[in-house]
Amino acid sequence: MKKYLFALIIALLFAGCGVGSVVAMPFKVTGAVVNVVTPKVVGNTIAGTGEVIEDTIPF
């Protein structure tokens, strides 16, 4: 049973269920943290990079 569950999770991961979101997550988190310390323009630019990465990765 565990083998089938693991295979299903791997199949969903590579079929497009969040790879772009996982790659973009550090940029979004860093942008949110930077927004607290610096002007919002700087943090929003970093978070925007994460959005572009998420949109660019097709799966």
LINVEN-V16158 format. One record per run of one state. SS is the DSSP state (h for helix, s for strand, l for the rest). FROM is the first residue (numbers start at 0). LEN is the number of residues. If there is no record, write none. Layout:
BEGIN
SS:FROM:LEN  SS:FROM:LEN
END
This chain:
BEGIN
l:0:1  h:1:14  l:15:3  h:18:19  l:37:2  h:39:17  l:56:3
END
